[in-house]
Amino acid sequence: MAGLVVAALAVFMALFFNIFVDYVKSIEKNLYVEWDVKTITAGDYSVEVDLPEAMFNQFKRSEHYDANDDDKSIATQFRDWFKKELETRLTALPSLGYEEDGVEIKIA
């Protein structure tokens, strides 16, 4: 009878240990994802975009381009417009619910 009790306790302890380890793994996985989201670096979201020439020509015909602006070159004006356009569109995306809502996206 004592052997049966010892064996049952050993099985119970093994099952409890297995469940506990699985629980700790799940908690740590969630904490890692939260940490990863909070520590965003430029390498996480660096993007290379191929812009067609037609898009640039359309920009030159738009009201965002000022040919008489001596302070900014056409490339600088296009860069500023493209950056602002991306920031506006990314800010308008729905929240994923990680931290706070209504965060304004800024591009470096």
C-alpha positions as CSV (number, residue, x, y, z in Angstrom):
1,M,0.0,0.0,0.0
2,A,2.8,2.4,0.8
3,G,4.4,1.7,-2.6
4,L,1.1,2.6,-4.3
5,V,0.9,5.9,-2.4
6,V,4.5,6.8,-3.2
7,A,4.0,6.0,-6.9
8,A,0.7,8.0,-7.0
9,L,2.5,11.0,-5.4
10,A,5.4,10.7,-7.8
11,V,3.0,10.7,-10.8
12,F,1.1,13.6,-9.4
13,M,4.3,15.6,-8.8
14,A,5.5,14.8,-12.3
15,L,2.2,16.0,-13.8
16,F,2.2,19.1,-11.7
17,F,5.8,19.9,-12.6
18,N,5.0,19.4,-16.3
19,I,1.9,21.7,-16.2
20,F,3.9,24.3,-14.2
21,V,6.7,24.4,-16.7
22,D,4.3,24.7,-19.6
23,Y,2.5,27.6,-17.8
24,V,5.9,29.4,-17.2
25,K,6.8,29.0,-20.8
26,S,3.5,30.5,-21.9
27,I,3.9,33.5,-19.6
28,E,7.5,34.1,-20.7
29,K,6.5,33.9,-24.4
30,N,3.8,36.6,-23.8
31,L,6.3,38.8,-21.9
32,Y,8.8,38.4,-24.7
33,V,6.3,39.6,-27.3
34,E,5.3,42.5,-25.2
35,W,9.0,43.5,-24.7
36,D,9.7,43.1,-28.4
37,V,6.8,45.4,-29.2
38,K,8.0,48.0,-26.7
39,T,11.6,48.0,-28.0
40,I,11.1,48.8,-31.7
41,T,14.3,49.8,-33.5
42,A,14.8,51.3,-37.0
43,G,15.8,47.9,-38.3
44,D,12.4,46.4,-37.4
45,Y,10.5,48.7,-39.7
46,S,13.0,49.9,-42.3
47,V,11.4,49.8,-45.7
48,E,12.7,50.2,-49.3
49,V,10.1,51.5,-51.7
50,D,10.4,51.5,-55.5
51,L,8.6,54.6,-56.8
52,P,7.5,54.6,-60.4
53,E,8.4,57.6,-62.5
54,A,4.7,58.2,-63.1
55,M,4.2,58.9,-59.4
56,F,7.0,61.5,-59.3
57,N,5.6,63.1,-62.4
58,Q,2.1,63.2,-60.8
59,F,3.7,64.9,-57.7
60,K,5.3,67.6,-60.0
61,R,1.8,68.3,-61.4
62,S,0.1,68.5,-57.9
63,E,-0.4,71.4,-55.6
64,H,2.3,70.0,-53.2
65,Y,5.1,71.0,-55.6
66,D,6.2,74.6,-55.7
67,A,8.5,75.3,-58.6
68,N,9.3,78.8,-57.3
69,D,10.5,77.6,-53.9
70,D,14.2,78.4,-53.8
71,D,14.7,77.0,-50.3
72,K,13.8,73.5,-51.1
73,S,14.8,71.3,-54.1
74,I,12.2,69.2,-55.9
75,A,13.7,66.1,-54.2
76,T,13.3,67.6,-50.7
77,Q,9.7,68.7,-51.5
78,F,8.9,65.2,-52.7
79,R,10.5,63.6,-49.7
80,D,8.6,65.8,-47.3
81,W,5.3,65.2,-49.1
82,F,5.9,61.4,-49.2
83,K,6.9,61.3,-45.5
84,K,3.8,63.3,-44.5
85,E,1.5,61.1,-46.7
86,L,2.9,57.9,-45.1
87,E,2.6,59.2,-41.6
88,T,-1.0,60.2,-42.2
89,R,-1.9,56.8,-43.7
90,L,-0.1,54.8,-41.0
91,T,-1.7,56.8,-38.2
92,A,-5.1,56.2,-39.7
93,L,-4.7,52.4,-39.4
94,P,-6.8,50.7,-36.7
95,S,-5.2,50.1,-33.3
96,L,-3.8,46.6,-32.6
97,G,-4.6,47.1,-28.9
98,Y,-1.0,46.8,-27.6
99,E,-0.7,49.9,-25.4
100,E,-2.6,53.1,-26.0
101,D,-4.9,54.2,-28.7
102,G,-4.5,57.3,-30.8
103,V,-0.7,57.2,-31.2
104,E,0.6,59.4,-34.0
105,I,3.1,57.7,-36.2
106,K,6.3,59.7,-37.0
107,I,8.8,58.6,-39.6
108,A,12.5,59.5,-39.1
